[in-house]
């Protein structure tokens, strides 16, 4: 694996770029093995250390890289992409015989004539050099780059990867976008365009071409757009629209959950506080909403008193002027049955000596036949 000349290239079988039986690590290692492959002998010289150095890995920082490459070699041998491995004496050996610095011959499957595509050595070298200290997976981006080389390896030097094919290769739209940016804007190896929709407003393909020939790329793109009647879309606006749509969906989902929760709470409240029909009076009533007036009491009727109203026993609200009076009686009241409590309340209301002045004032106001609204205002 010597330094490449400007026009040196690797021959890879046409159907290997999207063969998902071969991993990204295996495909990258296989490509580098083909790099120094002697077609007339059907063998090439290789070592794990050479692959590590070409890919510019630091084994001091990446202790897993040697086992990873060795595992890739084993996988290629098992899947018949490697025919056999030989030592320097041309004797067949196994993967277990290979150490980091072991020099060996590898016999590969020869690509069929007219059934291969080119990947230039200089382009792979450029990727490895520029990403030497980058956290981007070199194996993953090399596979994507090999796919780009495959679809644009024709007379027009232009092709495309469908949405389905992209998901098959990477299955992550953010990673695809990242790799497109790296290969086009940083490494200047490809040109891409995915700003067109089908007439049905669906994303169709990502068009790929050679970076060095922008004029040809734009020409080929225009031909494709016209032939397929594609519709241009602004990606920035489209992404914002998609983001807003997601926000709306999230809000809608939350509202739906809240509505369901409110419905359940209403059902629960109905079951817990269902009125007892035999103690409801049909006379005109003004409900006094009391906070902690009497725990677990429903509706009680105060008869033969100046109040002459239906008292709504409620745990949520009670005017402050009632608070001290009823708190003093709360412990005792909790021990009474409904009938005992009602009798006691009637007695207390009938006996002016047990009613504080603040309560008397409210009773006096009620006697004046004020409206319910005014009465509630009085209670605060």
C-alpha positions as CSV (number, residue, x, y, z in Angstrom):
1,X,0.0,0.0,0.0
2,X,2.2,2.7,-1.3
3,X,1.5,6.4,-1.8
4,X,-1.0,6.8,-4.5
5,X,-0.6,8.7,-7.7
6,X,-3.2,11.4,-8.6
7,X,-5.2,9.1,-10.9
8,X,-4.9,5.8,-9.0
9,X,-8.2,4.3,-8.2
10,X,-9.8,1.3,-6.5
11,X,-12.2,-1.0,-8.4
12,X,-15.2,-2.1,-6.4
13,X,-18.0,-4.4,-7.5
14,X,-21.1,-2.4,-8.4
15,X,-23.4,-4.1,-6.0
16,X,-21.2,-3.8,-2.9
17,X,-22.0,-0.3,-1.8
18,X,-25.6,-1.1,-0.7
19,X,-25.0,-4.7,0.3
20,X,-26.0,-4.5,4.0
21,X,-24.5,-7.9,4.7
22,X,-21.2,-6.2,4.8
23,X,-20.6,-3.8,7.7
24,X,-19.1,-0.3,7.3
25,X,-15.9,-1.5,8.9
26,X,-15.7,-4.5,6.5
27,X,-16.4,-2.4,3.4
28,X,-13.7,0.2,4.3
29,X,-11.1,-2.5,5.0
30,X,-12.0,-4.3,1.8
31,X,-11.6,-1.1,-0.2
32,X,-8.1,-0.5,1.2
33,X,-7.2,-4.1,0.4
34,X,-8.3,-3.6,-3.2
35,X,-6.1,-0.5,-3.2
36,X,-2.9,-2.5,-3.5
37,X,-4.4,-5.5,-5.3
38,X,-2.4,-7.0,-8.1
39,X,-5.0,-8.0,-10.7
40,X,-2.7,-10.2,-12.7
41,X,-1.8,-12.2,-9.5
42,X,-5.2,-11.9,-7.9
43,X,-3.5,-11.1,-4.6
44,X,-2.5,-8.0,-2.6
45,X,-0.1,-7.3,0.2
46,X,-1.6,-6.1,3.5
47,X,-1.2,-5.8,7.2
48,X,-3.4,-4.4,10.0
49,X,-0.7,-1.8,10.9
50,X,-0.8,-0.5,7.3
51,X,-4.6,-0.1,7.4
52,X,-4.3,1.7,10.7
53,X,-1.7,4.1,9.4
54,X,-3.6,4.8,6.1
55,X,-6.7,5.7,8.1
56,X,-4.5,7.8,10.5
57,X,-5.7,6.1,13.7
58,X,-3.7,6.7,16.9
59,X,-3.5,3.3,18.6
60,X,-2.4,4.9,21.8
61,X,-5.7,6.8,22.0
62,X,-7.9,4.2,20.3
63,X,-7.1,0.8,21.8
64,X,-10.1,-0.8,20.0
65,X,-9.0,-0.1,16.4
66,X,-6.7,-3.1,16.0
67,X,-9.3,-5.6,17.2
68,X,-11.9,-3.8,15.0
69,X,-9.9,-4.2,11.9
70,X,-9.0,-7.8,12.7
71,X,-12.7,-8.6,13.2
72,X,-13.5,-6.9,9.9
73,X,-10.9,-9.2,8.2
74,X,-12.5,-12.2,9.8
75,X,-16.0,-11.1,8.6
76,X,-14.8,-10.6,5.0
77,X,-13.3,-14.1,5.1
78,X,-16.5,-15.7,6.5
79,X,-18.6,-13.9,3.9
80,X,-16.3,-14.9,1.0
81,X,-15.2,-11.4,0.0
82,X,-11.7,-12.6,1.0
83,X,-10.9,-15.9,-0.7
84,X,-8.0,-16.7,1.5
85,X,-5.1,-15.3,3.5
86,X,-1.5,-16.3,2.9
87,X,1.7,-15.6,4.8
88,X,4.8,-14.3,3.1
89,X,5.7,-17.8,2.0
90,X,2.4,-18.1,0.3
91,X,1.1,-20.6,2.9
92,X,-2.5,-20.3,3.9
93,X,-3.1,-19.0,7.4
94,X,-6.1,-18.0,9.6
95,X,-7.1,-14.7,11.1
96,X,-5.8,-15.9,14.4
97,X,-2.3,-16.0,12.9
98,X,-2.4,-12.3,12.1
99,X,-0.9,-9.8,14.6
100,X,-0.8,-6.1,14.3
101,X,2.4,-6.0,12.3
102,X,2.0,-9.3,10.5
103,X,2.6,-8.9,6.7
104,X,0.3,-11.1,4.7
105,X,-1.1,-11.7,1.2
106,X,-4.8,-11.6,0.7
107,X,-6.7,-13.1,-2.3
108,X,-9.9,-11.2,-3.1
109,X,-12.8,-11.7,-5.4
110,X,-11.9,-10.0,-8.7
111,X,-14.5,-7.5,-9.8
112,X,-16.1,-8.4,-13.1
113,X,-15.2,-6.5,-16.2
114,X,-17.6,-3.6,-16.9
115,X,-19.3,-4.3,-13.6
116,X,-17.3,-2.1,-11.2
117,X,-17.0,1.5,-10.1
118,X,-14.1,3.7,-9.2
119,X,-13.0,5.2,-5.9
120,X,-9.9,7.3,-6.2
121,X,-7.1,6.8,-3.7
122,X,-6.5,10.5,-3.3
123,X,-10.1,11.0,-2.1
124,X,-9.9,8.4,0.6
125,X,-6.5,9.8,1.7
126,X,-8.2,13.3,1.9
127,X,-11.0,12.0,4.1
128,X,-8.6,10.3,6.5
129,X,-6.3,13.2,6.7
130,X,-9.0,15.9,7.3
131,X,-10.8,13.8,9.8
132,X,-7.7,12.6,11.6
133,X,-8.6,14.3,14.9
134,X,-12.3,14.5,14.2
135,X,-14.8,12.4,16.2
136,X,-16.8,11.6,13.0
137,X,-16.7,7.8,12.3
138,X,-14.3,7.3,9.4
139,X,-15.9,3.9,8.6
140,X,-19.4,5.3,8.4
141,X,-18.5,8.3,6.2
142,X,-16.3,6.2,3.9
143,X,-19.3,3.9,3.3
144,X,-21.4,7.0,2.4
145,X,-18.7,8.4,0.2
146,X,-18.4,5.0,-1.6
147,X,-22.2,5.1,-2.2
148,X,-21.8,8.6,-3.7
149,X,-19.0,7.4,-6.0
150,X,-21.1,4.5,-7.1
151,X,-24.2,6.5,-8.2
152,X,-22.1,9.2,-9.9
153,X,-19.8,6.7,-11.7
154,X,-21.2,7.2,-15.2
155,X,-20.7,9.4,-18.3
156,X,-22.7,12.3,-16.9
157,X,-20.9,12.0,-13.5
158,X,-24.2,12.6,-11.9
159,X,-26.6,10.4,-10.0
160,X,-28.9,10.2,-7.0
161,X,-29.6,8.3,-3.8
162,X,-33.3,7.8,-3.0
163,X,-34.8,8.4,0.4
164,X,-35.1,4.6,0.9
165,X,-31.5,4.0,-0.1
166,X,-30.3,6.7,2.3
167,X,-32.2,5.2,5.2
168,X,-30.8,1.8,4.3
169,X,-27.2,3.1,4.4
170,X,-27.4,5.3,7.5
171,X,-31.0,5.4,8.8
172,X,-30.4,8.8,10.4
173,X,-31.4,12.0,8.5
174,X,-29.2,14.2,10.8
175,X,-26.1,12.0,10.1
176,X,-26.8,12.1,6.3
177,X,-27.1,15.9,6.4
178,X,-23.8,16.1,8.5
179,X,-21.9,13.9,6.0
180,X,-23.2,15.8,3.0
181,X,-22.0,19.1,4.6
182,X,-18.5,17.5,5.4
183,X,-18.1,16.0,1.9
184,X,-19.2,19.1,0.1
185,X,-18.4,22.1,2.1
186,X,-15.3,20.9,4.0
187,X,-13.7,18.3,1.9
188,X,-14.9,19.4,-1.6
189,X,-15.4,15.9,-2.8
190,X,-19.1,15.9,-3.8
191,X,-21.9,18.2,-4.7
192,X,-25.4,17.4,-3.5
193,X,-28.9,18.8,-3.8
194,X,-32.0,17.6,-2.0
195,X,-34.2,20.7,-2.4
196,X,-36.8,19.2,-4.7
197,X,-40.1,17.5,-4.1
198,X,-42.1,15.2,-6.3
199,X,-45.3,16.7,-7.8
200,X,-47.1,15.1,-4.9
201,X,-45.0,17.2,-2.6
202,X,-42.9,14.3,-1.3
203,X,-39.1,14.3,-0.8
204,X,-37.7,12.2,-3.7
205,X,-33.9,12.0,-3.9
206,X,-30.6,13.5,-3.0
207,X,-28.8,14.3,-6.2
208,X,-25.0,13.7,-6.2
209,X,-22.2,14.9,-8.5
210,X,-18.5,15.7,-8.6
211,X,-17.5,18.8,-6.7
212,X,-15.0,20.0,-9.3
213,X,-17.6,20.3,-12.1
214,X,-20.3,22.6,-10.8
215,X,-21.5,23.6,-14.2
216,X,-22.1,20.0,-15.2
217,X,-23.9,19.3,-11.9
218,X,-26.3,22.2,-12.3
219,X,-27.0,21.2,-15.9
220,X,-27.7,17.6,-15.1
221,X,-29.8,18.7,-12.1
222,X,-32.0,20.9,-14.4
223,X,-32.5,18.0,-16.8
224,X,-33.7,15.8,-14.0
225,X,-36.0,18.5,-12.6
226,X,-37.6,19.1,-16.0
227,X,-38.0,15.4,-16.9
228,X,-39.6,14.5,-13.6
229,X,-41.6,17.8,-13.1
230,X,-40.0,18.3,-9.6
231,X,-41.0,21.1,-7.4
232,X,-38.3,23.3,-5.7
233,X,-38.6,23.8,-1.9
234,X,-36.8,26.1,0.5
235,X,-35.2,23.8,3.0
236,X,-35.0,26.4,5.7
237,X,-38.7,27.3,5.5
238,X,-39.6,23.6,5.1
239,X,-37.7,22.8,8.3
240,X,-39.3,25.6,10.2
241,X,-42.8,24.5,9.0
242,X,-42.0,20.9,10.1
243,X,-40.8,22.2,13.5
244,X,-44.0,24.3,14.0
245,X,-46.2,21.3,13.0
246,X,-44.5,19.2,15.6
247,X,-45.1,21.8,18.2
248,X,-48.8,22.0,17.3
249,X,-49.0,18.2,17.5
250,X,-47.4,18.2,20.9
251,X,-49.8,20.8,22.2
252,X,-52.7,19.0,20.7
253,X,-51.5,15.8,22.4
254,X,-51.2,17.6,25.7
255,X,-54.7,19.2,25.4
256,X,-56.1,15.8,24.6
257,X,-54.5,14.4,27.7
258,X,-55.8,17.3,29.8
259,X,-59.3,16.8,28.5
260,X,-59.2,13.2,29.3
261,X,-57.9,13.9,32.7
262,X,-60.6,16.5,33.4
263,X,-63.2,14.0,32.3
264,X,-61.9,11.4,34.6
265,X,-61.8,13.9,37.5
266,X,-65.4,14.9,36.8
267,X,-66.5,11.3,36.8
268,X,-64.6,10.8,40.1
269,X,-66.1,13.8,41.6
270,X,-69.6,12.8,40.6
271,X,-69.2,9.4,42.3
272,X,-67.7,10.9,45.4
273,X,-70.1,13.7,45.9
274,X,-73.4,12.4,44.5
275,X,-76.3,14.1,46.4
276,X,-78.6,12.1,48.6
277,X,-82.1,12.8,47.2
278,X,-83.9,12.4,50.5
279,X,-82.3,15.4,52.2
280,X,-82.7,17.9,49.3
281,X,-85.3,20.7,49.9
282,X,-87.1,22.2,46.9
283,X,-87.4,25.6,48.5
284,X,-85.4,28.6,47.3
285,X,-81.8,28.2,48.4
286,X,-78.6,30.2,48.7
287,X,-75.5,28.1,48.9
288,X,-73.0,29.2,51.5
289,X,-69.7,27.8,50.2
290,X,-67.7,26.9,53.3
291,X,-64.1,25.8,53.5
292,X,-64.0,22.8,55.8
293,X,-67.6,23.5,57.0
294,X,-68.0,19.8,57.7
295,X,-65.9,17.0,56.3
296,X,-67.8,14.4,54.1
297,X,-71.2,16.1,54.7
298,X,-73.5,16.5,51.7
299,X,-76.4,18.9,51.8
300,X,-78.2,19.7,55.0
301,X,-81.3,21.7,55.5
302,X,-81.6,24.2,58.4
303,X,-85.4,24.4,59.1
304,X,-87.4,26.8,61.3
305,X,-84.6,29.3,61.6
306,X,-84.0,32.8,60.2
307,X,-81.5,31.2,57.7
308,X,-84.3,29.2,56.0
309,X,-81.8,28.2,53.3
310,X,-80.1,25.1,52.0
311,X,-76.5,25.0,53.3
312,X,-74.0,23.5,50.9
313,X,-71.4,21.6,52.9
314,X,-68.2,22.0,50.9
315,X,-64.5,21.3,51.7
316,X,-63.0,23.9,49.4
317,X,-64.1,27.4,50.6
318,X,-65.2,29.1,53.8
319,X,-65.3,32.8,54.6
320,X,-62.8,33.8,57.2
321,X,-65.5,35.0,59.5
322,X,-66.8,31.5,59.9
323,X,-63.4,29.9,60.3
324,X,-62.8,30.2,64.1
325,X,-66.4,29.3,64.9
326,X,-66.5,26.1,62.9
327,X,-62.9,25.0,63.6
328,X,-63.7,24.9,67.3
329,X,-66.6,22.5,66.6
330,X,-64.9,20.5,63.9
331,X,-63.4,17.7,66.0
332,X,-66.7,17.1,67.8
333,X,-68.7,17.3,64.6
334,X,-66.6,14.7,62.8
335,X,-67.7,12.1,65.4
336,X,-71.4,12.7,64.7
337,X,-73.7,10.9,62.2
338,X,-75.4,13.0,59.5
339,X,-78.7,13.0,61.6
340,X,-76.9,14.0,64.8
341,X,-74.9,16.7,63.0
342,X,-78.0,18.2,61.4
343,X,-79.8,18.2,64.8
344,X,-76.9,19.9,66.4
345,X,-76.6,22.5,63.7
346,X,-80.3,23.3,64.0
347,X,-79.9,23.8,67.7
348,X,-76.9,26.0,67.4
349,X,-78.6,28.2,64.8
350,X,-81.7,28.5,67.0
351,X,-79.7,29.5,70.0
352,X,-78.4,33.0,69.5
353,X,-76.0,32.7,72.4
354,X,-73.9,30.2,70.4
355,X,-73.7,32.3,67.3
356,X,-70.9,34.9,67.1
357,X,-71.7,38.5,66.3
358,X,-70.2,38.2,62.8
359,X,-72.5,35.3,61.9
360,X,-75.5,37.2,63.4
361,X,-74.7,40.1,61.1
362,X,-74.9,37.9,58.0
363,X,-78.1,36.3,59.2
364,X,-79.6,39.8,59.6
365,X,-78.6,40.7,56.1
366,X,-80.2,37.5,54.8
367,X,-83.4,38.5,56.5
368,X,-83.6,41.6,54.4
369,X,-84.1,39.4,51.3
370,X,-81.0,40.6,49.5
371,X,-80.2,38.9,46.2
372,X,-78.0,35.9,46.1
373,X,-75.3,37.8,44.2
374,X,-75.3,40.5,46.9
375,X,-75.2,37.8,49.5
376,X,-72.1,36.2,47.9
377,X,-70.5,39.6,47.7
378,X,-71.1,40.0,51.4
379,X,-69.4,36.7,52.1
380,X,-66.4,37.9,50.1
